[in-house]
Amino acid sequence: MIAVIKTGGKQYKVSPKDKLKIEKIEGEEGAKIVFDEVLLTSSEDGKDVKIGEPMLKDAKVEAVILKQGRAKKVEVVKHKAKKRYNRRAGHKQFFTEVEILGV
């Protein structure tokens, strides 16, 4: 079973036993979560496709939180030539790693 879920303003194609990093979700490691915003479900061979308008009503995707963390630092540099303007900043984005249990 394959599904497309929406979380954190992004869409992800998931199937059981997939591991993915998504935007931070509140919860402890080992906690189970349910994604209610399912846009599409399909069988593995692609014959039984259900498309929501925009969401499917009865579909849910269950997952377990594996890890809460922060990504590697991204360095942001702004520079304007011949103007003596230089700005440097860093940012580490929070993420949640989840494993999909079932669709």
Buried (B, 14 or more C-beta within 10 A) or exposed (E): BBBBBBBEEEEBEBBBEBEBBBEEBEBEEEEEBEBEBBBBBBEEEEEEEBEBEEEBEEBBBBBBBBEBBEEEEEEEEEEEEEEEEEEEEEEEEEBBBBBBBEB
